[in-house]
Amino acid sequence: MTIDEKTYPDDFDFIDYKYIEDDTGKRRQSVWADCREGRFPPPVKIGKRSVRWFKRDYRLWKERLAAERDAAVAFKPSALSEPTERNSGRPKKPPSQKTAE
């Protein structure tokens, strides 16, 4: 099943900018820049100076981001490995030396 085949009862509910800002932390200018560049769903004009987004479009955008992230991690197994001296920012502890008695 693809992302587009899923449907939810509230798919055609409208959400406003405040909902997007609270959920993502994106500033208004960033949302509009992403809309212009095609990286964010376009809004629906509902009045002379008012726009909203369909909840479905927003949900699909978030699912696409998650899928892209998952695909990127799948090709970089080191991203999920334990920290090393190189990627942790902390010096590696020397191995403990046991003395023979």
TAHU-V707381 format. One record per residue. N is the residue number from 1. SS is DSSP state (@ for helix, = for strand, . for the rest). PHI is phi in degrees with one decimal (* if undefined). D_FIRST is the distance of its C-alpha to the first C-alpha in whole Angstrom. Layout:
n=N ss=SS phi=PHI d_first=D_FIRST
n=N ss=SS phi=PHI d_first=D_FIRST
This chain:
n=1 ss=. phi=* d_first=0
n=2 ss=. phi=-88.1 d_first=4
n=3 ss=@ phi=-58.2 d_first=7
n=4 ss=@ phi=-66.6 d_first=8
n=5 ss=@ phi=-79.9 d_first=6
n=6 ss=. phi=-75.1 d_first=8
n=7 ss=. phi=-131.9 d_first=11
n=8 ss=. phi=-133.0 d_first=14
n=9 ss=. phi=-58.5 d_first=18
n=10 ss=. phi=-98.1 d_first=20
n=11 ss=. phi=-54.7 d_first=17
n=12 ss=. phi=-105.2 d_first=20
n=13 ss=. phi=-72.0 d_first=23
n=14 ss== phi=-89.1 d_first=25
n=15 ss== phi=-124.4 d_first=26
n=16 ss=. phi=-106.2 d_first=29
n=17 ss=@ phi=-60.3 d_first=30
n=18 ss=@ phi=-59.7 d_first=31
n=19 ss=@ phi=-61.4 d_first=28
n=20 ss=@ phi=-65.5 d_first=26
n=21 ss=@ phi=-62.7 d_first=30
n=22 ss=@ phi=-64.7 d_first=30
n=23 ss=@ phi=-79.4 d_first=26
n=24 ss=@ phi=-108.4 d_first=26
n=25 ss=. phi=82.4 d_first=30
n=26 ss=. phi=-72.0 d_first=30
n=27 ss=. phi=-79.0 d_first=33
n=28 ss=@ phi=-53.6 d_first=33
n=29 ss=@ phi=-62.4 d_first=34
n=30 ss=@ phi=-68.0 d_first=31
n=31 ss=@ phi=-61.0 d_first=29
n=32 ss=@ phi=-67.2 d_first=31
n=33 ss=@ phi=-63.1 d_first=31
n=34 ss=@ phi=-65.7 d_first=27
n=35 ss=@ phi=-62.9 d_first=27
n=36 ss=@ phi=-62.1 d_first=29
n=37 ss=@ phi=-85.8 d_first=28
n=38 ss=. phi=80.4 d_first=24
n=39 ss=. phi=-95.0 d_first=23
n=40 ss=. phi=-141.3 d_first=23
n=41 ss=. phi=-60.8 d_first=22
n=42 ss=. phi=-72.6 d_first=25
n=43 ss=. phi=-79.1 d_first=26
n=44 ss== phi=-108.8 d_first=27
n=45 ss== phi=-78.3 d_first=31
n=46 ss== phi=-113.1 d_first=32
n=47 ss== phi=-164.4 d_first=36
n=48 ss=. phi=-59.3 d_first=38
n=49 ss=. phi=-130.7 d_first=38
n=50 ss== phi=-138.4 d_first=35
n=51 ss== phi=-130.9 d_first=31
n=52 ss== phi=-142.1 d_first=28
n=53 ss== phi=-117.5 d_first=24
n=54 ss== phi=-74.3 d_first=21
n=55 ss=@ phi=-59.1 d_first=20
n=56 ss=@ phi=-61.4 d_first=16
n=57 ss=@ phi=-60.7 d_first=17
n=58 ss=@ phi=-66.4 d_first=19
n=59 ss=@ phi=-61.6 d_first=16
n=60 ss=@ phi=-64.5 d_first=14
n=61 ss=@ phi=-61.0 d_first=17
n=62 ss=@ phi=-65.5 d_first=17
n=63 ss=@ phi=-65.1 d_first=13
n=64 ss=@ phi=-65.7 d_first=14
n=65 ss=@ phi=-60.8 d_first=17
n=66 ss=@ phi=-64.7 d_first=16
n=67 ss=@ phi=-64.6 d_first=14
n=68 ss=@ phi=-63.8 d_first=17
n=69 ss=@ phi=-62.9 d_first=19
n=70 ss=@ phi=-63.3 d_first=17
n=71 ss=@ phi=-67.0 d_first=17
n=72 ss=@ phi=-67.0 d_first=21
n=73 ss=@ phi=-69.4 d_first=21
n=74 ss=@ phi=-61.0 d_first=20
n=75 ss=. phi=-89.4 d_first=22
n=76 ss=. phi=-127.6 d_first=25
n=77 ss=@ phi=-60.6 d_first=26
n=78 ss=@ phi=-65.2 d_first=29
n=79 ss=@ phi=-66.3 d_first=28
n=80 ss=@ phi=-105.0 d_first=27
n=81 ss=. phi=-76.9 d_first=30
n=82 ss=. phi=-68.9 d_first=33
n=83 ss=. phi=-61.0 d_first=36
n=84 ss=. phi=-121.9 d_first=38
n=85 ss=@ phi=-57.8 d_first=42
n=86 ss=@ phi=-71.1 d_first=40
n=87 ss=@ phi=-106.1 d_first=37
n=88 ss=@ phi=-96.8 d_first=38
n=89 ss=. phi=82.4 d_first=41
n=90 ss=. phi=-114.1 d_first=43
n=91 ss=. phi=-66.4 d_first=46
n=92 ss=. phi=-77.4 d_first=45
n=93 ss=. phi=-75.0 d_first=47
n=94 ss=. phi=-68.0 d_first=50
n=95 ss=. phi=-64.5 d_first=49
n=96 ss=. phi=-71.8 d_first=52
n=97 ss=. phi=-108.0 d_first=55
n=98 ss=. phi=-95.5 d_first=56
n=99 ss=. phi=-95.7 d_first=60
n=100 ss=. phi=-81.8 d_first=61
n=101 ss=. phi=-106.2 d_first=64
